Amino acid sequence: HICRINLSPNNVFVTPLYLTVQFPDEQNYLLRTMWLTLSISAIIILSLVIAFFYTINTIRKQKKYTDIKNDFISNMTHEFKTPISTIALAGEMLSDTTVSKTPEKLERFTKMIRDENKRLGVLVESILQTAVLDKGDFKLQRTEFDLHEVIQSAIEKIHLQVDQKNGKLNADLSAKKSIILADKVHITNIIFNLLDNALKYSKELPNITVSTENISQGILLSVKDDGIGISKENAKKIFDQFYRVSTGNVHNIKGFGLGLSYVKAIVIKHGGQISVESELNKGSTFKIYLPFKAENINQSNKKINP
């Protein structure tokens, strides 16, 4: 680069004299002298940008967790409030001397207290189970049993609720081999959980199908319903703890959002896989693969393609 300056720009009586300065390596010279300053500036700017996005992301996550926590507390309060109120009312009726106490009424109030107390126990147990799963210190009590027998038992127990809604509960247990080595209590719990979800999220006339088939070295259990379905966005989150799909009214479908996270944890603990296929207003199909011999393996949730 060449710089030329007139030494007498305002003198018209003399011949102009010019001072010429040449910088043959101006750009490289500036970079050599300022590279440290420029590098530090770039690092500071980059750090500020990263810190800004990290802060924003953290705030978003905290807001999400706060919303989930508030939703859980709201649901838990509502779930506990109903049985507590029922037990209190039944207790008052039993202690009220002005109310006639026929054997039928006594049996009714006693049954009411017993049922609601059992319901409270189930609610507490579901929270305790989640706490145990979070710690990761529970062990599977493996025994050999027939998975078909457990499924049939679960179907018999939930059939009454389906009949009350004039629905259908079909079983297509096609697996030739159904003896597995697993924790019977936890496997029973996850089957009940899936059936209960299928019933809760069904439409006016539930139509639920439970099926099994052998794939690889295990059994594929499917629970299909024609209920309200799940959007693709929500399908990615339903196995997260405390997450509940919004149904318009937070209390119209009971639960804490613990069920499917528990199901996923137990399935993975057995070395299995779980997936869901669903579409809004067209129902859902939950698929669980359980190996014949349960392995205590930590693996990621995968899509099951039988």
Secondary structure, 3 states (H helix, E strand, C coil): CEEEEECCCCCCCCCCCEEEEECCCHHHHHHHHHHHHHHHHHHHHHHHHHHHHHHHHHHHHHHHHHHHHHHHHHHHHHHHHHHHHHHHHHHHHHHCCCCCCCHHHHHHHHHHHHHHHHHHHHHHHHHHHHHHHHHCCCCCCEEEEEHHHHHHHHHHHHHHHHHHCCCEEEEEECCCCCEEEEEHHHHHHHHHHHHHHHHHCCCCCCEEEEEEEEECCEEEEEEEECCCCCCHHHHCCCCCCCCCCCCCCCCCCCCCCCHHHHHHHHHHHCCCEEEEEEECCCEEEEEEEEECECCCCCCCCCCCCC
